[in-house]
Amino acid sequence: MTVSSTGFTGKVAFVTGAGSGVGRVTADAFARAGARVALADLSADGALALLGRRLFATGHAMVVDGGQAV
């Protein structure tokens, strides 16, 4: 996914499946483009691992655990 480096500044991206694969790459792209990113996954472990990466260390990301029953 290619996006402008400033195209999403001030925006929020809600990425499902962010713990791995295409979702993880998409979350990276939105973060690089300046978006605040909500990382959603059925298993929060992969999404939480993304938070540990330098790209998300700005505090502009959060994890939504989709595996919790309501």
C-alpha positions as CSV (number, residue, x, y, z in Angstrom):
1,M,0.0,0.0,0.0
2,T,1.4,3.4,-1.0
3,V,0.1,6.5,0.6
4,S,1.4,10.1,0.8
5,S,3.6,10.8,3.8
6,T,1.3,13.5,5.0
7,G,-2.0,12.4,3.4
8,F,-3.5,11.1,6.6
9,T,-2.2,13.6,9.2
10,G,-5.0,14.4,11.6
11,K,-7.0,11.3,10.5
12,V,-7.8,8.1,12.3
13,A,-7.5,4.7,10.6
14,F,-9.3,1.7,12.1
15,V,-7.5,-1.4,10.8
16,T,-8.9,-4.9,11.3
17,G,-6.7,-7.9,11.2
18,A,-3.8,-5.6,12.2
19,G,-1.9,-8.4,14.0
20,S,-0.5,-10.0,10.9
21,G,-0.4,-10.1,7.1
22,V,-2.1,-7.5,5.0
23,G,-3.7,-5.8,8.1
24,R,-0.2,-5.3,9.6
25,V,1.2,-3.8,6.4
26,T,-1.8,-1.6,6.1
27,A,-1.5,-0.3,9.7
28,D,2.2,0.4,9.0
29,A,1.3,2.4,5.9
30,F,-1.3,4.5,7.7
31,A,1.1,5.2,10.6
32,R,3.8,6.3,8.1
33,A,1.3,8.6,6.5
34,G,0.6,10.4,9.8
35,A,-2.7,8.7,10.8
36,R,-3.6,7.7,14.3
37,V,-4.2,4.0,14.1
38,A,-6.6,1.7,15.9
39,L,-5.2,-1.8,15.6
40,A,-8.0,-4.4,15.8
41,D,-7.5,-8.2,15.8
42,L,-9.3,-11.3,17.1
43,S,-6.0,-12.0,19.0
44,A,-4.6,-8.8,20.5
45,D,-1.1,-10.4,20.8
46,G,-0.1,-9.5,17.2
47,A,-1.5,-6.1,17.4
48,L,0.2,-5.5,20.8
49,A,3.5,-6.5,19.2
50,L,3.0,-3.7,16.6
51,L,2.7,-1.2,19.4
52,G,6.2,-2.1,20.5
53,R,7.7,-1.0,17.1
54,R,9.3,2.4,16.8
55,L,6.8,3.5,14.3
56,F,4.0,3.2,16.8
57,A,6.0,4.6,19.8
58,T,4.5,8.0,19.2
59,G,1.4,7.2,21.2
60,H,-0.8,7.6,18.2
61,A,-2.0,4.0,18.2
62,M,-4.3,1.8,20.3
63,V,-5.2,-1.9,20.3
64,V,-8.8,-3.2,20.1
65,D,-9.1,-6.8,21.1
66,G,-11.8,-8.3,19.0
67,G,-11.6,-11.7,20.7
68,Q,-13.4,-10.5,23.8
69,A,-17.0,-11.6,24.1
70,V,-19.5,-8.9,24.9
